[in-house]
Amino acid sequence: MSLAIDDEVSNAWNRLTSDTCPISWIMCGYPEGSSNKLQFVSEGEGGMPEFISNLPSNDIVWGAFKVVGVDDRGNTISRRPKFIFVKYLPVEGVSTMKRARAGGHKGAIKQVIDAHIDFEIESPDELTEELIIQKLRASGGAHAPTSYEFSNYSS
């Protein structure tokens, strides 16, 4: 079954990845009674902690948030945003059939939300700063940031 993706999902991704917009996370989901349409749900400026606190306990969420890699070499500081894609499939409150149908939508959603790294989680506790740093370092090149910011991004 193909997935229809609302234009506002793409608009939200563009806000998230914009250098001039303070948005640091976005969430998308399926409207009530539909499993073949993706719509924009919410966004915020509080980074990963706020993203996690907004995950519902009984609904599938596709989302992304920003992490800033900071490379402080004393006389030079560079800051590079990294975007984390999250597929959240809670076990409680979501039928097996709905979870299975959502699994086939990742490719279509990744055409719109093209982040640096991906996570598929069933519980908010599975998304930790340590795991994200580990995955970012594994996917990066030889020039790794000295630290990462998950919220309250300095400029």
Secondary structure as GFF3:
##gff-version 3
##sequence-region A 1 155
A	DSSP	beta_strand	4	5	.	.	.	ID=ss1
A	DSSP	alpha_helix	7	17	.	.	.	ID=ss2
A	DSSP	beta_strand	25	29	.	.	.	ID=ss3
A	DSSP	beta_strand	37	44	.	.	.	ID=ss4
A	DSSP	alpha_helix	47	53	.	.	.	ID=ss5
A	DSSP	beta_strand	61	72	.	.	.	ID=ss6
A	DSSP	beta_strand	77	88	.	.	.	ID=ss7
A	DSSP	alpha_helix	96	103	.	.	.	ID=ss8
A	DSSP	alpha_helix	106	110	.	.	.	ID=ss9
A	DSSP	beta_strand	117	121	.	.	.	ID=ss10
A	DSSP	three_ten_helix	124	126	.	.	.	ID=ss11
A	DSSP	alpha_helix	129	139	.	.	.	ID=ss12
A	DSSP	beta_strand	147	149	.	.	.	ID=ss13
###
